[in-house]
Amino acid sequence: MREAPVSSAEIARPPVHRITIVQVMVLVPLCIALLACGRVYAYSVAAGGLVAIVPQAYFAALAFRWRGARSARAIARSSYAGVTGKFLLSVAGFAVVFATLRPIDGPAVFAGYLSMLAIQITGSWWLLR
């Protein structure tokens, strides 16, 4: 028995915005808890986390803007633009953090970045299952 073809209107966009929401929901209480370790450590982790969250949200917004086979070129173009923008936003984010925040705890910035990256990878894997 053959199934009816699924139109692009019936295929829902993946809820990638949930990854950003989870990242923020983890980062805020984490940084509040880290205030016990020191203010500089807490805002350094927050800055690193934001350097991961903002570019990923930008990429997700561009990459999942289009749907359907007819939009294949637009999907590819948006994905390339999203990856490029994500890279440039990440570089600019680190530059701004290290150039403007004083005092700063460098390892804490990278710890915040890597923890949000871990949530991003885990969340992406979970959504694609």
FENBEL-V181536 format. One record per residue. N is the residue number from 1. RES is the residue in three letters. PSI is psi in radians with two decimals (999 if undefined). OMEGA is omega as a letter, one per 40 degrees, with the letter a starting at -180 (* if undefined). D_LAST is the distance of its C-alpha to the last C-alpha in Angstrom with 2 decimals. Layout:
N:RES:PSI:OMEGA:D_LAST / N:RES:PSI:OMEGA:D_LAST
//
This chain:
1:MET:2.23:a:26.30 / 2:ARG:2.48:i:24.74 / 3:GLU:2.63:i:22.28 / 4:ALA:2.50:i:23.34 / 5:PRO:2.57:i:21.81 / 6:VAL:2.21:i:19.57 / 7:SER:2.81:a:21.35 / 8:SER:-0.39:i:20.00 / 9:ALA:-0.39:a:21.35 / 10:GLU:-0.25:a:18.96 / 11:ILE:2.05:a:15.73 / 12:ALA:2.60:i:14.92 / 13:ARG:2.49:i:14.43 / 14:PRO:2.47:a:11.31 / 15:PRO:1.07:a:12.76 / 16:VAL:-0.37:i:13.07 / 17:HIS:-0.41:i:16.42 / 18:ARG:-0.56:i:14.97 / 19:ILE:-0.77:i:14.36 / 20:THR:-0.74:i:18.06 / 21:ILE:-0.78:i:19.15 / 22:VAL:-0.73:i:17.64 / 23:GLN:-0.80:i:19.25 / 24:VAL:-0.69:i:22.54 / 25:MET:-0.42:i:22.37 / 26:VAL:-0.75:a:22.12 / 27:LEU:-0.77:a:24.61 / 28:VAL:-0.95:i:27.38 / 29:PRO:-0.57:i:27.90 / 30:LEU:-0.81:a:27.47 / 31:CYS:-0.62:i:30.24 / 32:ILE:-0.76:i:32.38 / 33:ALA:-0.61:a:32.16 / 34:LEU:-0.18:i:32.98 / 35:LEU:-0.44:i:36.17 / 36:ALA:-0.47:i:37.64 / 37:CYS:-0.20:i:37.30 / 38:GLY:2.54:a:39.02 / 39:ARG:-0.74:a:38.75 / 40:VAL:-0.76:i:38.34 / 41:TYR:-0.77:a:35.45 / 42:ALA:-0.83:a:33.67 / 43:TYR:-0.37:i:34.11 / 44:SER:-0.75:i:33.26 / 45:VAL:-0.73:i:29.83 / 46:ALA:-0.76:i:29.47 / 47:ALA:-0.78:i:30.52 / 48:GLY:-0.69:i:28.08 / 49:GLY:-0.73:i:25.21 / 50:LEU:-0.56:i:26.32 / 51:VAL:-0.45:i:26.59 / 52:ALA:-0.71:a:22.83 / 53:ILE:-0.84:a:21.88 / 54:VAL:-0.87:i:24.20 / 55:PRO:-0.62:i:23.33 / 56:GLN:-0.70:i:19.56 / 57:ALA:-0.69:i:20.27 / 58:TYR:-0.83:i:22.59 / 59:PHE:-0.82:a:20.14 / 60:ALA:-0.70:i:17.49 / 61:ALA:-0.71:i:20.39 / 62:LEU:-0.78:a:21.56 / 63:ALA:-0.55:a:18.48 / 64:PHE:0.46:i:17.10 / 65:ARG:-0.58:a:20.62 / 66:TRP:2.75:i:20.78 / 67:ARG:2.76:i:19.10 / 68:GLY:2.72:a:20.03 / 69:ALA:-0.56:a:21.40 / 70:ARG:-0.35:a:24.80 / 71:SER:0.31:a:23.63 / 72:ALA:-0.75:i:22.33 / 73:ARG:-0.73:i:25.16 / 74:ALA:-0.65:i:24.78 / 75:ILE:-0.83:i:21.05 / 76:ALA:-0.79:i:22.01 / 77:ARG:-0.78:i:24.99 / 78:SER:-0.65:i:23.18 / 79:SER:-0.77:i:20.57 / 80:TYR:-0.75:i:23.52 / 81:ALA:-0.68:i:25.43 / 82:GLY:-0.76:i:22.59 / 83:VAL:-0.76:i:22.24 / 84:THR:-0.80:i:26.03 / 85:GLY:-0.68:i:26.40 / 86:LYS:-0.77:i:23.87 / 87:PHE:-0.84:a:25.86 / 88:LEU:-0.69:i:29.17 / 89:LEU:-0.64:i:28.25 / 90:SER:-0.82:i:27.16 / 91:VAL:-0.83:i:30.42 / 92:ALA:-0.67:i:32.45 / 93:GLY:-0.83:i:30.86 / 94:PHE:-0.70:i:31.81 / 95:ALA:-0.78:a:35.22 / 96:VAL:-0.77:a:35.91 / 97:VAL:-0.88:a:34.89 / 98:PHE:-0.37:i:37.04 / 99:ALA:-0.48:a:39.88 / 100:THR:-0.53:a:40.30 / 101:LEU:2.12:i:39.27 / 102:ARG:2.31:e:42.10 / 103:PRO:2.82:a:42.00 / 104:ILE:2.57:i:38.48 / 105:ASP:1.73:a:36.69 / 106:GLY:-0.89:i:34.92 / 107:PRO:-0.56:i:32.80 / 108:ALA:-0.63:i:31.68 / 109:VAL:-0.83:a:30.62 / 110:PHE:-0.54:i:28.42 / 111:ALA:-0.75:i:27.11 / 112:GLY:-0.74:i:26.08 / 113:TYR:-0.86:a:24.50 / 114:LEU:-0.59:i:22.54 / 115:SER:-0.69:i:21.39 / 116:MET:-0.57:i:20.01 / 117:LEU:-0.69:i:18.43 / 118:ALA:-0.71:i:16.68 / 119:ILE:-0.69:i:15.35 / 120:GLN:-0.82:a:14.31 / 121:ILE:-0.78:i:12.42 / 122:THR:-0.77:i:10.77 / 123:GLY:-0.70:i:10.06 / 124:SER:-0.76:i:8.71 / 125:TRP:-0.76:a:6.29 / 126:TRP:-0.70:i:5.42 / 127:LEU:-0.54:a:5.63 / 128:LEU:-0.08:a:3.81 / 129:ARG:999:*:0.00
//
